[in-house]
Amino acid sequence: MRERILAAEVTPAVFRAALTAVPPADRDAWLDWLFGLDTIPEDGPHLPRGCVPYMPCSVDALLRIADDADVRDSDVFVDLGSGVGRAAAVMHLLTGAATIGLEIQPELVRAARNLTSRLNVMRFSVIEGDAARLAGHITIGSVFFLYCPFSGDRLEKVLEDLEPIARTRPIRVCCVDLPLPPRPWLTLAAAPSGDLAIYRSTLLDPAPTTP
């Protein structure tokens, strides 16, 4: 399997079948082995105050996002605070979606770019910079992912910057361990599932008809 992925021969169906064949309790360790993530760089001085140190999102949550947010190969999945690129890589391999990681720490950016090279995937890119400032510039994004990267003013800015994108296309915002402050243009796509909440934009919903 590792050799097939490195040779870019794996399809989303094959990758999903291999991943789900692993017992749930072992999937995160298996994925790290597959991706060659033996060591993770430590958080450095570039991590802004108020931001959460890098933590890998569980495979279970990523599988639920792929299914419950209906991520497809036509989507652009944007990971805000992408760390070593683990979640973005999984989502690309699971769904075929193009993926973009935004990460502020140079050491993690290098690790993520090394991962893209090892996996030999073309639709997975990593941008170095502050996700709270860059999110609104990724105007091609259709699914935005936050694994509790920050809160407070930074989160408020991200939501403010995503609204103009939602005026041009429907978007989904997938959050793990991070309930969003209310926004009139966002609604829950379904009841939260454990640590996961998926929101969808409503700005382009059809206007209700008058009886």
GUKERO-344765 format. One record per residue (C-alpha): residue number from 0; residue in one letter; x, y, z. Coordinates in nm, 3 decimals, always signed. Each point is the difference from the previous one (the first is absolute). Layout:
<nodes>
@n: NUM res: A x: X y: Y z: Z .
...
</nodes>
This chain:
<nodes>
@n: 0 res: M x: +0.000 y: +0.000 z: +0.000 .
@n: 1 res: R x: +0.275 y: +0.248 z: +0.092 .
@n: 2 res: E x: +0.176 y: -0.061 z: -0.331 .
@n: 3 res: R x: -0.324 y: +0.037 z: -0.197 .
@n: 4 res: I x: -0.080 y: +0.334 z: +0.163 .
@n: 5 res: L x: +0.353 y: +0.126 z: -0.056 .
@n: 6 res: A x: -0.041 y: -0.097 z: -0.363 .
@n: 7 res: A x: -0.327 y: +0.198 z: -0.014 .
@n: 8 res: E x: -0.189 y: -0.314 z: -0.102 .
@n: 9 res: V x: -0.257 y: -0.005 z: +0.277 .
@n: 10 res: T x: -0.358 y: +0.111 z: -0.065 .
@n: 11 res: P x: -0.234 y: +0.145 z: +0.268 .
@n: 12 res: A x: -0.192 y: -0.329 z: +0.007 .
@n: 13 res: V x: +0.316 y: -0.207 z: +0.048 .
@n: 14 res: F x: +0.135 y: +0.236 z: +0.267 .
@n: 15 res: R x: -0.329 y: +0.001 z: +0.192 .
@n: 16 res: A x: -0.021 y: -0.379 z: -0.015 .
@n: 17 res: A x: +0.354 y: -0.034 z: +0.134 .
@n: 18 res: L x: -0.056 y: +0.256 z: +0.274 .
@n: 19 res: T x: -0.331 y: -0.139 z: +0.121 .
@n: 20 res: A x: +0.137 y: -0.353 z: -0.003 .
@n: 21 res: V x: +0.228 y: +0.102 z: +0.287 .
@n: 22 res: P x: -0.165 y: -0.031 z: +0.345 .
@n: 23 res: P x: -0.121 y: +0.346 z: +0.111 .
@n: 24 res: A x: +0.232 y: +0.011 z: +0.302 .
@n: 25 res: D x: +0.302 y: -0.059 z: -0.225 .
@n: 26 res: R x: -0.082 y: +0.235 z: -0.289 .
@n: 27 res: D x: +0.190 y: +0.306 z: +0.120 .
@n: 28 res: A x: +0.320 y: -0.198 z: +0.058 .
@n: 29 res: W x: -0.042 y: -0.177 z: -0.335 .
@n: 30 res: L x: -0.045 y: +0.333 z: -0.178 .
@n: 31 res: D x: +0.312 y: +0.147 z: +0.159 .
@n: 32 res: W x: +0.194 y: -0.308 z: -0.112 .
@n: 33 res: L x: -0.141 y: +0.029 z: -0.350 .
@n: 34 res: F x: +0.087 y: +0.368 z: -0.025 .
@n: 35 res: G x: +0.343 y: -0.041 z: +0.155 .
@n: 36 res: L x: -0.085 y: +0.235 z: +0.289 .
@n: 37 res: D x: +0.243 y: -0.155 z: +0.244 .
@n: 38 res: T x: +0.091 y: +0.330 z: +0.164 .
@n: 39 res: I x: -0.192 y: +0.328 z: +0.012 .
@n: 40 res: P x: +0.188 y: +0.330 z: +0.029 .
@n: 41 res: E x: -0.060 y: +0.178 z: +0.329 .
@n: 42 res: D x: -0.197 y: +0.323 z: +0.004 .
@n: 43 res: G x: +0.231 y: +0.297 z: -0.032 .
@n: 44 res: P x: +0.005 y: +0.375 z: +0.064 .
@n: 45 res: H x: -0.210 y: +0.074 z: -0.308 .
@n: 46 res: L x: -0.314 y: -0.135 z: +0.170 .
@n: 47 res: P x: -0.198 y: +0.315 z: +0.088 .
@n: 48 res: R x: -0.134 y: +0.058 z: +0.348 .
@n: 49 res: G x: -0.349 y: -0.143 z: +0.035 .
@n: 50 res: C x: +0.055 y: -0.271 z: -0.263 .
@n: 51 res: V x: -0.022 y: -0.367 z: +0.089 .
@n: 52 res: P x: +0.318 y: -0.211 z: -0.040 .
@n: 53 res: Y x: -0.011 y: -0.250 z: -0.283 .
@n: 54 res: M x: -0.210 y: -0.309 z: +0.068 .
@n: 55 res: P x: -0.089 y: -0.261 z: -0.265 .
@n: 56 res: C x: -0.370 y: -0.045 z: -0.067 .
@n: 57 res: S x: -0.125 y: -0.354 z: +0.044 .
@n: 58 res: V x: -0.068 y: -0.221 z: -0.300 .
@n: 59 res: D x: -0.350 y: -0.059 z: +0.136 .
@n: 60 res: A x: -0.083 y: +0.372 z: -0.020 .
@n: 61 res: L x: +0.147 y: +0.028 z: -0.350 .
@n: 62 res: L x: -0.208 y: -0.291 z: -0.125 .
@n: 63 res: R x: -0.313 y: +0.162 z: +0.144 .
@n: 64 res: I x: +0.087 y: +0.331 z: -0.166 .
@n: 65 res: A x: +0.048 y: -0.167 z: -0.338 .
@n: 66 res: D x: -0.341 y: -0.164 z: +0.029 .
@n: 67 res: D x: -0.210 y: +0.250 z: +0.192 .
@n: 68 res: A x: +0.129 y: +0.306 z: -0.188 .
@n: 69 res: D x: -0.030 y: -0.194 z: -0.327 .
@n: 70 res: V x: +0.351 y: +0.094 z: -0.110 .
@n: 71 res: R x: +0.047 y: -0.078 z: -0.370 .
@n: 72 res: D x: +0.279 y: +0.012 z: -0.255 .
@n: 73 res: S x: -0.144 y: +0.330 z: -0.127 .
@n: 74 res: D x: +0.054 y: +0.166 z: +0.340 .
@n: 75 res: V x: +0.294 y: +0.202 z: +0.128 .
@n: 76 res: F x: +0.064 y: -0.096 z: +0.363 .
@n: 77 res: V x: +0.182 y: +0.267 z: +0.202 .
@n: 78 res: D x: +0.161 y: -0.097 z: +0.331 .
@n: 79 res: L x: +0.049 y: +0.304 z: +0.224 .
@n: 80 res: G x: +0.301 y: -0.080 z: +0.215 .
@n: 81 res: S x: +0.103 y: -0.308 z: -0.194 .
@n: 82 res: G x: +0.310 y: -0.102 z: +0.195 .
@n: 83 res: V x: +0.191 y: -0.273 z: -0.182 .
@n: 84 res: G x: -0.276 y: -0.039 z: -0.260 .
@n: 85 res: R x: -0.143 y: -0.322 z: +0.137 .
@n: 86 res: A x: -0.371 y: +0.094 z: -0.018 .
@n: 87 res: A x: +0.030 y: +0.162 z: -0.342 .
@n: 88 res: A x: +0.179 y: -0.306 z: -0.138 .
@n: 89 res: V x: -0.261 y: -0.236 z: +0.143 .
@n: 90 res: M x: -0.286 y: +0.204 z: -0.147 .
@n: 91 res: H x: +0.160 y: +0.005 z: -0.343 .
@n: 92 res: L x: +0.063 y: -0.373 z: +0.004 .
@n: 93 res: L x: -0.350 y: -0.075 z: +0.133 .
@n: 94 res: T x: -0.194 y: +0.220 z: -0.240 .
@n: 95 res: G x: +0.222 y: +0.122 z: -0.281 .
@n: 96 res: A x: -0.068 y: +0.360 z: +0.102 .
@n: 97 res: A x: +0.269 y: +0.260 z: -0.051 .
@n: 98 res: T x: +0.141 y: +0.096 z: +0.340 .
@n: 99 res: I x: +0.178 y: +0.309 z: +0.129 .
@n: 100 res: G x: +0.170 y: +0.024 z: +0.337 .
@n: 101 res: L x: +0.061 y: +0.333 z: +0.172 .
@n: 102 res: E x: +0.269 y: -0.017 z: +0.269 .
@n: 103 res: I x: +0.197 y: +0.274 z: +0.176 .
@n: 104 res: Q x: +0.288 y: -0.205 z: +0.142 .
@n: 105 res: P x: +0.284 y: -0.043 z: -0.252 .
@n: 106 res: E x: +0.114 y: -0.333 z: +0.146 .
@n: 107 res: L x: -0.347 y: -0.148 z: -0.042 .
@n: 108 res: V x: -0.031 y: +0.146 z: -0.349 .
@n: 109 res: R x: +0.322 y: -0.175 z: -0.100 .
@n: 110 res: A x: -0.128 y: -0.327 z: +0.145 .
@n: 111 res: A x: -0.328 y: +0.038 z: -0.192 .
@n: 112 res: R x: +0.178 y: +0.072 z: -0.326 .
@n: 113 res: N x: +0.220 y: -0.303 z: +0.057 .
@n: 114 res: L x: -0.318 y: -0.203 z: +0.045 .
@n: 115 res: T x: -0.140 y: +0.123 z: -0.332 .
@n: 116 res: S x: +0.326 y: -0.108 z: -0.164 .
@n: 117 res: R x: -0.009 y: -0.345 z: +0.161 .
@n: 118 res: L x: -0.361 y: -0.053 z: -0.105 .
@n: 119 res: N x: +0.067 y: +0.140 z: -0.348 .
@n: 120 res: V x: -0.341 y: +0.170 z: -0.015 .
@n: 121 res: M x: -0.072 y: +0.296 z: -0.224 .
@n: 122 res: R x: -0.317 y: +0.147 z: +0.154 .
@n: 123 res: F x: +0.141 y: +0.065 z: +0.348 .
@n: 124 res: S x: +0.182 y: +0.326 z: +0.071 .
@n: 125 res: V x: +0.127 y: +0.169 z: +0.315 .
@n: 126 res: I x: +0.013 y: +0.376 z: +0.058 .
@n: 127 res: E x: +0.216 y: +0.150 z: +0.274 .
@n: 128 res: G x: -0.174 y: +0.279 z: +0.189 .
@n: 129 res: D x: -0.255 y: +0.093 z: +0.262 .
@n: 130 res: A x: -0.320 y: -0.194 z: -0.071 .
@n: 131 res: A x: -0.204 y: +0.266 z: +0.180 .
@n: 132 res: R x: +0.120 y: +0.257 z: -0.255 .
@n: 133 res: L x: +0.013 y: -0.219 z: -0.309 .
@n: 134 res: A x: -0.328 y: -0.194 z: +0.017 .
@n: 135 res: G x: -0.198 y: +0.267 z: -0.183 .
@n: 136 res: H x: +0.252 y: +0.006 z: -0.285 .
@n: 137 res: I x: -0.065 y: -0.366 z: -0.087 .
@n: 138 res: T x: -0.301 y: +0.094 z: -0.208 .
@n: 139 res: I x: -0.006 y: -0.336 z: -0.178 .
@n: 140 res: G x: -0.067 y: -0.182 z: +0.328 .
@n: 141 res: S x: -0.327 y: -0.187 z: +0.041 .
@n: 142 res: V x: +0.069 y: -0.196 z: +0.322 .
@n: 143 res: F x: +0.186 y: +0.167 z: +0.287 .
@n: 144 res: F x: +0.134 y: -0.210 z: +0.286 .
@n: 145 res: L x: +0.091 y: +0.116 z: +0.351 .
@n: 146 res: Y x: +0.132 y: -0.236 z: +0.264 .
@n: 147 res: C x: -0.013 y: +0.253 z: +0.282 .
@n: 148 res: P x: +0.295 y: +0.206 z: -0.135 .
@n: 149 res: F x: -0.097 y: +0.321 z: +0.179 .
@n: 150 res: S x: -0.298 y: +0.180 z: +0.148 .
@n: 151 res: G x: -0.092 y: +0.355 z: +0.099 .
@n: 152 res: D x: +0.088 y: +0.283 z: -0.238 .
@n: 153 res: R x: +0.181 y: -0.231 z: -0.242 .
@n: 154 res: L x: -0.304 y: -0.221 z: -0.043 .
@n: 155 res: E x: -0.224 y: +0.304 z: -0.038 .
@n: 156 res: K x: +0.224 y: +0.128 z: -0.280 .
@n: 157 res: V x: -0.007 y: -0.332 z: -0.183 .
@n: 158 res: L x: -0.379 y: -0.005 z: +0.004 .
@n: 159 res: E x: -0.013 y: +0.362 z: -0.113 .
@n: 160 res: D x: +0.233 y: -0.081 z: -0.290 .
@n: 161 res: L x: -0.185 y: -0.316 z: -0.103 .
@n: 162 res: E x: -0.332 y: +0.178 z: -0.041 .
@n: 163 res: P x: +0.094 y: +0.166 z: -0.335 .
@n: 164 res: I x: +0.103 y: -0.342 z: -0.133 .
@n: 165 res: A x: -0.337 y: -0.140 z: +0.108 .
@n: 166 res: R x: -0.166 y: +0.272 z: -0.207 .
@n: 167 res: T x: +0.157 y: -0.148 z: -0.314 .
@n: 168 res: R x: -0.052 y: -0.374 z: +0.067 .
@n: 169 res: P x: -0.141 y: -0.227 z: +0.269 .
@n: 170 res: I x: +0.269 y: -0.098 z: +0.249 .
@n: 171 res: R x: +0.024 y: -0.239 z: +0.293 .
@n: 172 res: V x: +0.192 y: +0.071 z: +0.319 .
@n: 173 res: C x: +0.107 y: -0.313 z: +0.189 .
@n: 174 res: C x: +0.107 y: +0.043 z: +0.362 .
@n: 175 res: V x: +0.145 y: -0.250 z: +0.245 .
@n: 176 res: D x: -0.009 y: +0.100 z: +0.368 .
@n: 177 res: L x: -0.097 y: +0.352 z: -0.104 .
@n: 178 res: P x: -0.360 y: +0.125 z: +0.016 .
@n: 179 res: L x: -0.033 y: +0.308 z: -0.217 .
@n: 180 res: P x: -0.148 y: +0.328 z: +0.121 .
@n: 181 res: P x: -0.337 y: +0.058 z: -0.169 .
@n: 182 res: R x: -0.005 y: +0.154 z: -0.346 .
@n: 183 res: P x: -0.322 y: +0.073 z: -0.192 .
@n: 184 res: W x: +0.151 y: -0.145 z: -0.318 .
@n: 185 res: L x: +0.102 y: -0.334 z: +0.158 .
@n: 186 res: T x: -0.217 y: -0.285 z: +0.120 .
@n: 187 res: L x: +0.073 y: -0.349 z: +0.123 .
@n: 188 res: A x: -0.018 y: -0.246 z: -0.287 .
@n: 189 res: A x: -0.102 y: -0.272 z: +0.247 .
@n: 190 res: A x: -0.001 y: -0.063 z: +0.370 .
@n: 191 res: P x: +0.357 y: +0.002 z: +0.139 .
@n: 192 res: S x: +0.164 y: -0.341 z: +0.010 .
@n: 193 res: G x: +0.209 y: -0.024 z: +0.316 .
@n: 194 res: D x: +0.291 y: +0.239 z: -0.043 .
@n: 195 res: L x: -0.094 y: +0.089 z: -0.359 .
@n: 196 res: A x: -0.230 y: +0.276 z: -0.120 .
@n: 197 res: I x: -0.059 y: +0.071 z: -0.368 .
@n: 198 res: Y x: -0.148 y: +0.331 z: -0.106 .
@n: 199 res: R x: -0.122 y: +0.109 z: -0.342 .
@n: 200 res: S x: -0.047 y: +0.347 z: -0.141 .
@n: 201 res: T x: -0.352 y: +0.120 z: -0.075 .
@n: 202 res: L x: +0.063 y: +0.317 z: -0.200 .
@n: 203 res: L x: -0.081 y: -0.167 z: -0.331 .
@n: 204 res: D x: -0.297 y: -0.201 z: +0.122 .
@n: 205 res: P x: -0.312 y: +0.060 z: -0.211 .
@n: 206 res: A x: -0.231 y: +0.264 z: +0.144 .
@n: 207 res: P x: -0.315 y: -0.151 z: +0.155 .
@n: 208 res: T x: -0.303 y: +0.023 z: -0.222 .
@n: 209 res: T x: -0.312 y: +0.177 z: +0.119 .
@n: 210 res: P x: -0.298 y: -0.235 z: +0.022 .
</nodes>
